[in-house]
Amino acid sequence: MAEHAIDIGGRRYRFDSLGALMAAASPRRSGDELAGIAATSAEERVAAQMALAELPLTTFLEEPLIPYEEDEVTRLILDRHDRAAFAPVASLSVGEFRNWLLSEQADGESLKALAPGLTPEMVAAVSKLMRVQDLVLAARKCRVVTRFRSTIGLPERLSTRLQPNHPTDDASGIAASILDGLLYASGDAVIGINPATDNTATVVTLLKMLDEIIARYEIPTQSCVLAHVTTAIEAIERGAPTDLIFQSIAGTEAANRGFGIDLALLREGREAALSLNRGGLDSNGLGNNVMYFETGQGSALSANAHHGIDQQTLEARAYAVAREFEPLLVNTVVGFIGPEYLFDGKQIIRAGLEDHFCGKLLGVPMGCDICYTNHAEADQDDMDMLLTLLGAAGCNYIMGIPGSDDIMLNYQTTSFHDALYLRQVLGLRPAPEFEAWLESSGIYHHDRGIAFEHELPPRFRGVLARMPTEALGKGTT
């Protein structure tokens, strides 16, 4: 491992390896402190950032943070690296790359072309040198558009995942939350349920219920039950109407092994979903982006699978895993793991903006679960700040949950109303196909807002009455 050093004011700062330099340059994180790899002082952090700024981008191709022979994520990153795409910035240092990203030369088309030439370590490094406004401005230039039955990520659009979780997977409770979300114009990214138990029979029942609702009311969206990929494959084998395959992923082979997955299993899951062709043109859909991934800073550390690398860099490596499978949706569940990894609102806000920036720069369709646990030093005001900043940064989608409070997962996130706030303040709109459905159903109009806050249109009163009785009337267990 090569040593990295810098002289500042007559003092020499030494970093034993590239990984140590990256960790010391990271903005303060409780997780890095827990791992014993964080800078020991603000002075050391600044010195590390100055040394990192002088580092050539090519260093990250020459010095893998985790050895090639030991980690399949490292092999994926280096084997997929596109040197031709990298060429426009290959001569730059990390600091020069930051300046280029903020220049007018770096526009949407050039950043899209550059994405295959960037490694997660490069984008993590440059993010460590950036202020909040830098992260917002650079990410806003990146547009990553994906399609299934709706188009996600277009300019001036903000989509939402309708998250109707229930602590016992009760179908009537789930259906009520779905109806609530649809009435507030939520659900164009996905209607996605976290099942209380990873039970194949329950997953199949929930998938059938979601499919019936979407089909009966011709809603241009997609469904997902966020079970393990192996459960989803089994559900497909049982004939379940599966739109998207979900999986939590991380940035090291060992952390992914802790999730019970590897790259080969993710490929198997993707092929199983593609075989159904539920989003393709033959199915009156728009595209075949069939994967949904969730990530979060600290996941590798919590699994003792971090290899001494800082949590933000490992989070960026998870996006290389995601990119490999052309997902419809990826989101960081930014404050979910807890204050051991992101201590307070300040750290959560910074982490959310970093994650979104790094994912978008790598060509990943990034959303964010803007959230915190009840024992973190954070509150809804912090989430409002992150929500607004991510809206300005061009985030693809956020979560929509009744009252911001997930009663199954027991954490605080964003509500249906939060998405309406952001759309109104920043002039954002739902996915175009979903927006047309909302308007034709009499639920919502961009210029007039939510219809039922004034008077529910007669046409939609009939839709309320026709909600599937079997979905409303019984549970799934």
Buried (B, 14 or more C-beta within 10 A) or exposed (E): EEEBEBEEEEEEBEBEBBBBBBBBBBBBBBBBBBBEBBBEEEEBBBBBBBBBBEBBBBBBBEBBBBEEEEBBBBBBBBEEBEEEBBEBBBEBBBBBBBBBBBEEEBEEEEBBBBBBBBBBBBBBBBBBBBEBEBBBBBBBBBBBBBBBBBBBBBEEBBBBBBBBBBEEBBBBBBBBBBBBBBBBBBBBBBBBBBBBEBBBEBBBBBBBBBBBBBEEBEBBBBBBBBBBBBBBBBBBEEEBBBBBBBBBBBBBBBBBBBBEBBBEBBEBBBEBBBEBEBBBEEEEBBBBBBBBBBBBBBBBBBBEBBBBBBBBBBBBBBBBBBBBBBBBBBBBBBBBBBBBBBBBBBBBBBBBBBBBBBBBBBBBBBBBBBBBBEEBBBEBEBBBBBBBBBBBBBBBBBBBBBEBEBEBBEBBBBBBBBBBBBBEEEEBBBBBBBBEBBBEBBBBEBEEEBBBEEEBBEEBEEBEEEBBEEBBEEBBE
